[in-house]
Amino acid sequence: MSVWGWFKGAFGGGALTNPDEGAQQSGPAGGRSEANVVVTDERAMKISTVFACVRLLVQTGATMPLGFFTRTEDGRDPLASDHYLCQLLKYQPNNFMTAKEFRQALWTQRVLWGNGYAKIRWMGNRPVSLTPLKPEFMTVERGNDGLIYHYSTQNGIIDYSQRDIFHLKGFSADGIMGMSALAYARESMGLSVSADRSAATSINGTARVVLETDDFPTSDQKEQLRRMYGHDADTVEFRDGLMIVPGGMKYRGISIPPDDLQLLESRQFQVPEICRFFGVPAVMVDGAAGATAAWPASYEQQVLSFLQFGLKPYLEEWEDKVPASLVTGSERQSVIVEHNVEGLLRADSAGRSSFYSSMVQNGILSRNEVRKKENLPSVEGADELTVQVNMTNLEDLPQVNDQGQTNAAE
């Protein structure tokens, strides 16, 4: 790596890619925005728009059923419930949390930091536990033989090899580290924090005024002013927000009204601005006024749009990373991981009825398969695929008519 490349990397500027060796970064260095606000992960989550975007993505994506299959000559078959992937990601990945809690933790890391980490404990070639690691304590180094993960703990730094870390990463320019939304949205979040502070200052009722005198007060007069306008509040009278000042002093307000600051407009503008960094439509977090005009008319189309452009990249990252990191040997080529998004796209009763009727009448689903999707028990004689016979070619119509007449006569 060149000296200039090292210099740019050391001071957090110059390019989106990381150096060919050494420490890797997930975004611009530094924690203070141009608005002079330090935007940490904790402070960012206090911004309502950030919290709403993270909650929506995490709770929607992490609660989707995750299916595990193996390829066969005829298609694919579900993995047995005692398979280690099912045990880790459907039931219990470790002794501290359920599979849902684990996936929510990794989703939260991925959404905020662009990278999610979990320690893999192996028993031979089989993973037996997954434990989340905090990304703020993780340093990733690019070595000659792969990535090296340095994790800071109270007892020192623990080094992990690439095989021992489940690294869920977002999009990036080099494929090594995912880009952090916290890092790249620091300026927008800093503006939002500043707007929140300005709003709190404008609303908390603090008087921002100047008391002017014609002459310089003497020491006795200064002490008298302290008693009058300091702790001795009885000498100052408030009526309907107006402060009445005795002693012939001049009152001059210096605060700027919130309307003049365009405070409300500024805070409202930050909602879609932050949503862009997370890929969440502002309307889904009750954001900008008029945002609904750009959305499809029906609820189904809205959900489908969010699934395709918001959630799909996250889902596919899990589906690619699970077999790549947790499956070894030849089994890696045959294992399929897939989210079941059908529950998210579930229509109303009329829409489901029309869909099921079409699938059954065209021999795609059996009646028992439909009943299973509706959480109904199977019934005898409903496992066969059926089709309608009322559509046929014109040249075959006489034969169909003759067959119908024969059946009627019998």
DOMI-410793 format. One record per residue (C-alpha): residue in one letter; x, y, z. Coordinates in steps of 0.1 Angstrom, whole numbers. Example, Ala and Ser with C-alpha at 12.3 -4.5 7.8 and 13.67 -1.06 7.14 Angstrom:
residues 2
<'a'; <123; -45; 78>>
<'s'; <137; -11; 71>>
//
This chain:
residues 410
<'m'; <0; 0; 0>>
<'s'; <13; 35; -9>>
<'v'; <22; 61; 17>>
<'w'; <-6; 83; 4>>
<'g'; <-31; 54; 7>>
<'w'; <-19; 48; 43>>
<'f'; <-22; 85; 51>>
<'k'; <-58; 86; 38>>
<'g'; <-68; 55; 56>>
<'a'; <-52; 66; 89>>
<'f'; <-71; 99; 89>>
<'g'; <-104; 84; 76>>
<'g'; <-107; 99; 42>>
<'g'; <-102; 94; 5>>
<'a'; <-120; 63; -6>>
<'l'; <-148; 38; 0>>
<'t'; <-125; 8; -2>>
<'n'; <-102; -5; 26>>
<'p'; <-65; -11; 23>>
<'d'; <-52; -45; 10>>
<'e'; <-39; -54; 44>>
<'g'; <-43; -42; 80>>
<'a'; <-73; -27; 99>>
<'q'; <-105; -24; 80>>
<'q'; <-132; 3; 84>>
<'s'; <-169; 3; 79>>
<'g'; <-172; 41; 73>>
<'p'; <-157; 75; 77>>
<'a'; <-136; 79; 109>>
<'g'; <-145; 103; 136>>
<'g'; <-176; 106; 158>>
<'r'; <-184; 144; 158>>
<'s'; <-206; 159; 131>>
<'e'; <-202; 193; 115>>
<'a'; <-230; 204; 139>>
<'n'; <-206; 197; 167>>
<'v'; <-226; 167; 179>>
<'v'; <-211; 134; 188>>
<'v'; <-234; 108; 173>>
<'t'; <-229; 75; 190>>
<'d'; <-251; 44; 185>>
<'e'; <-269; 52; 218>>
<'r'; <-275; 88; 208>>
<'a'; <-286; 79; 174>>
<'m'; <-313; 55; 187>>
<'k'; <-328; 84; 207>>
<'i'; <-337; 100; 174>>
<'s'; <-373; 88; 168>>
<'t'; <-368; 83; 130>>
<'v'; <-337; 61; 136>>
<'f'; <-355; 41; 162>>
<'a'; <-385; 36; 140>>
<'c'; <-365; 26; 110>>
<'v'; <-344; 1; 129>>
<'r'; <-374; -13; 147>>
<'l'; <-394; -18; 115>>
<'l'; <-365; -36; 97>>
<'v'; <-355; -57; 126>>
<'q'; <-389; -68; 139>>
<'t'; <-402; -75; 104>>
<'g'; <-371; -93; 90>>
<'a'; <-360; -112; 121>>
<'t'; <-395; -127; 127>>
<'m'; <-399; -142; 92>>
<'p'; <-398; -180; 93>>
<'l'; <-365; -193; 81>>
<'g'; <-366; -226; 62>>
<'f'; <-338; -251; 56>>
<'f'; <-338; -275; 27>>
<'t'; <-315; -299; 9>>
<'r'; <-313; -303; -29>>
<'t'; <-327; -335; -45>>
<'e'; <-331; -347; -80>>
<'d'; <-367; -338; -79>>
<'g'; <-363; -304; -63>>
<'r'; <-357; -300; -26>>
<'d'; <-367; -316; 8>>
<'p'; <-369; -299; 42>>
<'l'; <-340; -307; 66>>
<'a'; <-349; -328; 96>>
<'s'; <-358; -308; 127>>
<'d'; <-327; -322; 145>>
<'h'; <-303; -309; 119>>
<'y'; <-278; -285; 135>>
<'l'; <-289; -255; 114>>
<'c'; <-325; -260; 126>>
<'q'; <-313; -263; 161>>
<'l'; <-292; -231; 160>>
<'l'; <-314; -208; 139>>
<'k'; <-349; -221; 146>>
<'y'; <-348; -232; 183>>
<'q'; <-318; -221; 204>>
<'p'; <-284; -208; 192>>
<'n'; <-269; -206; 227>>
<'n'; <-278; -208; 264>>
<'f'; <-288; -172; 267>>
<'m'; <-314; -165; 241>>
<'t'; <-339; -179; 217>>
<'a'; <-334; -181; 179>>
<'k'; <-356; -151; 175>>
<'e'; <-337; -130; 200>>
<'f'; <-304; -140; 184>>
<'r'; <-316; -130; 149>>
<'q'; <-330; -97; 162>>
<'a'; <-296; -89; 177>>
<'l'; <-277; -97; 145>>
<'w'; <-303; -78; 125>>
<'t'; <-299; -47; 147>>
<'q'; <-261; -48; 143>>
<'r'; <-264; -52; 106>>
<'v'; <-289; -23; 102>>
<'l'; <-270; 2; 124>>
<'w'; <-233; -7; 119>>
<'g'; <-235; -24; 85>>
<'n'; <-219; -55; 101>>
<'g'; <-231; -81; 125>>
<'y'; <-209; -106; 144>>
<'a'; <-214; -138; 162>>
<'k'; <-189; -162; 177>>
<'i'; <-192; -198; 163>>
<'r'; <-183; -226; 186>>
<'w'; <-174; -258; 168>>
<'m'; <-175; -295; 177>>
<'g'; <-155; -310; 149>>
<'n'; <-170; -298; 116>>
<'r'; <-204; -290; 133>>
<'p'; <-213; -256; 148>>
<'v'; <-229; -261; 182>>
<'s'; <-235; -225; 193>>
<'l'; <-237; -189; 181>>
<'t'; <-231; -160; 204>>
<'p'; <-235; -123; 193>>
<'l'; <-204; -101; 197>>
<'k'; <-208; -63; 199>>
<'p'; <-196; -45; 168>>
<'e'; <-183; -14; 186>>
<'f'; <-157; -37; 203>>
<'m'; <-147; -55; 171>>
<'t'; <-117; -46; 149>>
<'v'; <-113; -65; 116>>
<'e'; <-79; -70; 101>>
<'r'; <-72; -82; 66>>
<'g'; <-43; -107; 66>>
<'n'; <-27; -128; 39>>
<'d'; <-48; -159; 48>>
<'g'; <-81; -142; 55>>
<'l'; <-97; -119; 80>>
<'i'; <-86; -117; 116>>
<'y'; <-111; -105; 142>>
<'h'; <-98; -87; 173>>
<'y'; <-125; -84; 200>>
<'s'; <-119; -62; 230>>
<'t'; <-131; -75; 264>>
<'q'; <-125; -66; 301>>
<'n'; <-97; -92; 302>>
<'g'; <-80; -80; 270>>
<'i'; <-82; -86; 233>>
<'i'; <-93; -120; 220>>
<'d'; <-83; -129; 184>>
<'y'; <-106; -150; 163>>
<'s'; <-100; -166; 129>>
<'q'; <-124; -161; 100>>
<'r'; <-138; -196; 105>>
<'d'; <-148; -188; 141>>
<'i'; <-169; -156; 133>>
<'f'; <-203; -154; 116>>
<'h'; <-199; -121; 99>>
<'l'; <-231; -107; 84>>
<'k'; <-221; -77; 62>>
<'g'; <-240; -52; 41>>
<'f'; <-231; -38; 7>>
<'s'; <-196; -24; 3>>
<'a'; <-171; -14; -23>>
<'d'; <-146; -41; -14>>
<'g'; <-167; -69; 0>>
<'i'; <-148; -70; 32>>
<'m'; <-167; -46; 55>>
<'g'; <-203; -35; 52>>
<'m'; <-209; 3; 51>>
<'s'; <-222; 16; 84>>
<'a'; <-254; 37; 83>>
<'l'; <-243; 53; 116>>
<'a'; <-210; 64; 100>>
<'y'; <-224; 77; 68>>
<'a'; <-255; 93; 82>>
<'r'; <-236; 111; 110>>
<'e'; <-242; 146; 95>>
<'s'; <-279; 141; 90>>
<'m'; <-283; 126; 125>>
<'g'; <-262; 155; 140>>
<'l'; <-286; 179; 124>>
<'s'; <-315; 160; 139>>
<'v'; <-300; 161; 173>>
<'s'; <-294; 198; 170>>
<'a'; <-330; 204; 160>>
<'d'; <-342; 184; 190>>
<'r'; <-320; 205; 213>>
<'s'; <-333; 237; 198>>
<'a'; <-369; 225; 201>>
<'a'; <-363; 216; 238>>
<'t'; <-347; 250; 245>>
<'s'; <-376; 269; 228>>
<'i'; <-403; 250; 247>>
<'n'; <-388; 247; 282>>
<'g'; <-400; 283; 291>>
<'t'; <-365; 297; 299>>
<'a'; <-366; 335; 296>>
<'r'; <-338; 348; 272>>
<'v'; <-337; 385; 278>>
<'v'; <-313; 414; 285>>
<'l'; <-319; 439; 313>>
<'e'; <-302; 471; 302>>
<'t'; <-291; 500; 325>>
<'d'; <-279; 535; 314>>
<'d'; <-249; 535; 338>>
<'f'; <-225; 510; 352>>
<'p'; <-240; 497; 385>>
<'t'; <-220; 500; 417>>
<'s'; <-211; 471; 439>>
<'d'; <-241; 478; 461>>
<'q'; <-264; 480; 430>>
<'k'; <-250; 447; 417>>
<'e'; <-257; 430; 450>>
<'q'; <-292; 445; 450>>
<'l'; <-298; 432; 414>>
<'r'; <-287; 397; 425>>
<'r'; <-312; 398; 453>>
<'m'; <-340; 412; 431>>
<'y'; <-336; 389; 400>>
<'g'; <-317; 360; 414>>
<'h'; <-329; 340; 444>>
<'d'; <-354; 366; 456>>
<'a'; <-380; 360; 429>>
<'d'; <-407; 379; 447>>
<'t'; <-395; 412; 432>>
<'v'; <-402; 400; 396>>
<'e'; <-438; 396; 385>>
<'f'; <-450; 373; 356>>
<'r'; <-483; 380; 340>>
<'d'; <-493; 359; 309>>
<'g'; <-457; 353; 299>>
<'l'; <-447; 390; 304>>
<'m'; <-420; 398; 328>>
<'i'; <-425; 432; 347>>
<'v'; <-391; 447; 357>>
<'p'; <-391; 473; 385>>
<'g'; <-365; 501; 389>>
<'g'; <-366; 517; 355>>
<'m'; <-346; 490; 337>>
<'k'; <-351; 482; 300>>
<'y'; <-363; 448; 289>>
<'r'; <-351; 434; 255>>
<'g'; <-358; 399; 243>>
<'i'; <-330; 382; 223>>
<'s'; <-345; 347; 216>>
<'i'; <-356; 339; 181>>
<'p'; <-392; 326; 177>>
<'p'; <-394; 289; 165>>
<'d'; <-413; 300; 134>>
<'d'; <-385; 323; 124>>
<'l'; <-360; 294; 129>>
<'q'; <-382; 272; 107>>
<'l'; <-377; 246; 135>>
<'l'; <-407; 225; 127>>
<'e'; <-399; 223; 90>>
<'s'; <-363; 214; 98>>
<'r'; <-373; 186; 121>>
<'q'; <-398; 173; 95>>
<'f'; <-372; 174; 67>>
<'q'; <-348; 152; 87>>
<'v'; <-374; 123; 87>>
<'p'; <-371; 114; 50>>
<'e'; <-334; 124; 51>>
<'i'; <-326; 97; 77>>
<'c'; <-350; 72; 62>>
<'r'; <-330; 73; 29>>
<'f'; <-300; 59; 47>>
<'f'; <-320; 29; 60>>
<'g'; <-340; 23; 28>>
<'v'; <-373; 27; 46>>
<'p'; <-401; 48; 30>>
<'a'; <-408; 78; 53>>
<'v'; <-445; 70; 52>>
<'m'; <-439; 37; 70>>
<'v'; <-425; 55; 100>>
<'d'; <-453; 82; 100>>
<'g'; <-429; 106; 84>>
<'a'; <-431; 134; 59>>
<'a'; <-465; 149; 50>>
<'g'; <-475; 140; 15>>
<'a'; <-452; 110; 12>>
<'t'; <-482; 87; 6>>
<'a'; <-487; 103; -28>>
<'a'; <-457; 84; -41>>
<'w'; <-469; 50; -29>>
<'p'; <-491; 24; -46>>
<'a'; <-528; 27; -38>>
<'s'; <-534; -8; -23>>
<'y'; <-519; -21; 9>>
<'e'; <-506; -53; -8>>
<'q'; <-486; -32; -33>>
<'q'; <-472; -11; -5>>
<'v'; <-460; -42; 14>>
<'l'; <-447; -58; -18>>
<'s'; <-427; -26; -26>>
<'f'; <-412; -26; 9>>
<'l'; <-403; -62; 6>>
<'q'; <-386; -59; -28>>
<'f'; <-366; -27; -22>>
<'g'; <-362; -26; 16>>
<'l'; <-361; -61; 31>>
<'k'; <-350; -83; 2>>
<'p'; <-313; -74; 4>>
<'y'; <-312; -82; 41>>
<'l'; <-329; -115; 36>>
<'e'; <-306; -126; 9>>
<'e'; <-276; -118; 30>>
<'w'; <-288; -143; 56>>
<'e'; <-296; -169; 30>>
<'d'; <-261; -166; 15>>
<'k'; <-242; -163; 47>>
<'v'; <-257; -192; 67>>
<'p'; <-245; -220; 44>>
<'a'; <-212; -202; 37>>
<'s'; <-202; -199; 73>>
<'l'; <-220; -227; 91>>
<'v'; <-220; -256; 66>>
<'t'; <-188; -274; 58>>
<'g'; <-177; -299; 31>>
<'s'; <-198; -311; 3>>
<'e'; <-230; -304; 22>>
<'r'; <-225; -267; 16>>
<'q'; <-234; -272; -20>>
<'s'; <-267; -289; -13>>
<'v'; <-281; -268; 16>>
<'i'; <-307; -241; 8>>
<'v'; <-317; -214; 32>>
<'e'; <-348; -194; 24>>
<'h'; <-371; -170; 43>>
<'n'; <-408; -176; 40>>
<'v'; <-423; -142; 30>>
<'e'; <-458; -155; 25>>
<'g'; <-470; -143; 58>>
<'l'; <-459; -107; 50>>
<'l'; <-478; -109; 17>>
<'r'; <-509; -125; 32>>
<'a'; <-540; -109; 16>>
<'d'; <-575; -105; 30>>
<'s'; <-600; -133; 29>>
<'a'; <-613; -125; -5>>
<'g'; <-578; -123; -20>>
<'r'; <-567; -156; -4>>
<'s'; <-599; -173; -16>>
<'s'; <-593; -162; -52>>
<'f'; <-556; -172; -51>>
<'y'; <-564; -207; -35>>
<'s'; <-591; -214; -61>>
<'s'; <-568; -206; -89>>
<'m'; <-540; -228; -75>>
<'v'; <-563; -258; -68>>
<'q'; <-582; -256; -101>>
<'n'; <-549; -256; -121>>
<'g'; <-534; -285; -102>>
<'i'; <-507; -265; -85>>
<'l'; <-518; -270; -49>>
<'s'; <-539; -298; -34>>
<'r'; <-568; -290; -11>>
<'n'; <-549; -303; 19>>
<'e'; <-520; -280; 11>>
<'v'; <-544; -251; 11>>
<'r'; <-559; -262; 44>>
<'k'; <-524; -264; 59>>
<'k'; <-517; -228; 49>>
<'e'; <-549; -218; 67>>
<'n'; <-539; -238; 98>>
<'l'; <-567; -263; 92>>
<'p'; <-563; -301; 97>>
<'s'; <-560; -324; 67>>
<'v'; <-590; -343; 55>>
<'e'; <-591; -377; 38>>
<'g'; <-592; -377; 0>>
<'a'; <-579; -341; -4>>
<'d'; <-542; -349; -12>>
<'e'; <-547; -353; -50>>
<'l'; <-540; -325; -75>>
<'t'; <-571; -316; -95>>
<'v'; <-577; -296; -127>>
<'q'; <-607; -283; -145>>
<'v'; <-616; -299; -179>>
<'n'; <-639; -272; -193>>
<'m'; <-611; -258; -214>>
<'t'; <-599; -278; -245>>
<'n'; <-588; -273; -280>>
<'l'; <-614; -267; -307>>
<'e'; <-605; -298; -327>>
<'d'; <-610; -319; -296>>
<'l'; <-644; -304; -288>>
<'p'; <-665; -332; -306>>
<'q'; <-647; -359; -287>>
<'v'; <-654; -341; -254>>
<'n'; <-691; -336; -263>>
<'d'; <-694; -373; -273>>
<'q'; <-678; -384; -240>>
<'g'; <-701; -361; -221>>
<'q'; <-732; -375; -238>>
<'t'; <-721; -411; -232>>
<'n'; <-716; -403; -195>>
<'a'; <-750; -387; -193>>
<'a'; <-767; -417; -209>>
<'e'; <-750; -441; -185>>
//
